[in-house]
Amino acid sequence: MERSLRESLDISQGSFSIFLTRPLTVVLLAVGVLIAVSPLLRLRKPAALNEDPET
């Protein structure tokens, strides 16, 4: 996997934009980011549940 990444970056002369040229890669990168960020979103959710709606 690392070898493929290095080869891709060599072909694109170091530009990461090569990974955003096709819609499928954009979708896969977005899903990866959402998976990576989802634990952070879960930490914020319980705090909102602790609010007292009567005050």
N, C-alpha and C positions, 0 to 999 in steps of 0.2 A: 504494500500500500504506500509506504513512504517512497519507494522507488518510482511508482507511478506519479506521485505528487511532484517529485523532483523533475521527472521527465516533462510533465505538463508545464511546470514553471520554466524549464529550459526552453521549451518550444515557444512559450509566450514572452520570453525575455524577462521573466520575473514578475509579470503582471498577473494579479489574481483575477482580473476581469475575465480570463478564459473560463472560469467556473460559472460565470453568469451569462453565457452566450446562449444557452438552451433553456427552455422553460422547465424541463424536468429537473435540471440541476438547481435552478432557483427554488423550486418547490422543496426539493430534498434539503437544501441548506436552510430554508425557512423552518422546516419541521425539526431539524437538528437544533436550531436556535431556540425554538419553542420548548423542546424537551429539556434543553440546558437551563432555561429560565424558569420553567414551571415550579421547581422547588422554591424559588424566591417568591413567586406569587402566592404559594400556599402559606408562607410565613406571614404574609400580610392579611390573609383572609380571617383567621381567628380573632385578630385585634378588632376587626369591624363587627364581629359577632358579640363582643363584650360590651358594646355601647348600650346604654339603657334608653329605650325609645320613649319612656315617659318623661324624661327630663329635657 
